[in-house]
Amino acid sequence: MKVCINCVMDETDPKIKFDFKGLCNHCSNYHKNIEPIWKNDGKKENQIKDLANKIKNENKHENFDCILGISGGVDSSYLAYYAKEILGLNPLIYHVDAGWNSELAVSNIDKIISGLDLELYTEVINWKEMQDLQLSYFKSGVPCLDTPQDHVFFASMYNFAKKNKIKYILNGGNYSTECIREPLEWHYHASDLKQLRSIHEIFGTVELNTIPMSDIFKYKIYYKYFKKMKVIQPLNYINYEKKKAIKLLQDKFNWTKYKYKHYESRFTRFYEGYWLLEKFGYDKRKAHLSSLILTNQMTRDEAIDELKIKPYTEEEKIDDFNYISKKLGISVDDLHELFNSKNKSFRDFKSNYHIIQFFVMVSRILKIERRLIH
Ligand SMILES: [Zn+2]
């Protein structure tokens, strides 16, 4: 297995390429397209402050000037703090409860909301439908089992914003912790509604009537150009560093740290820490840690040491097999059987892959998207 000499990405990414020195294409893309804009001298922070003033002015007579999705994770929690305390915005905090919130996530969200005196709106997803959609993904054998959850998170918020004529959406997306995107084989586009529907059509048993859905074309084109909705990523305008953000959240709000990125959902923890790793050999930590290496928040040796630690103990595994199977309404044996079933890829089902990748290519040429998405 060939590993990049600079980060910890390796050939479990089927599209990784190495130059003659052994540097991978994620690293060379970072140096060429992201590094020049990532660290900055504060000028960009003035840009986001100007933009925040414009948002405030335009929404003087509204209850909220923008909407901000929160998961309870570091990035979205820090963004809530930054938007309210530093930018002086008054965002409506939007949370989607898809049935898997960990107690820790709920308590972290509460601490942020009360500490910042913000208003929280929670959309609770119909569990019968969510369960059926999620079970369909398990049965399909594709790696990206978190797609149903990811899909409803963003679709719910976009649809809510459109309905309530909220023009500005803030999100915690950032190059600092996510400059390397997981390869599509590990994590296919959650916004590809064609794939979601086709997997559910084959394996689902319940009709999906209430689950929020939004096709990538609907929000990237219709909402953006016809409804003038703007998505802003404030963390890309500042020198956002994960360790400092965690420290601030702990000190100011008594916020509690998670073991790994995305562990605010019990499902995501099981899926990333166990299922994806043991069934497919895909370790999402490699992309997360590599992002931190590239942005100088961690050394490569520290990342290699962290990767040696198994994210799951045997005890946690048994616990979570029980918990997850019960939630999905199947037996533990059924879940083990699904675990041992044949591995599939997103390519085995209908999708809009070629059209989406065409848009990705255009976005990369226009420098709207700077990460490598392959
Ligand atoms: Zn690399």
Residues whose N, C-alpha, C, O or C-beta is under 5 A from the ligand:
A	BS01	ZN	C4 N6 C7 C24 H26 C27
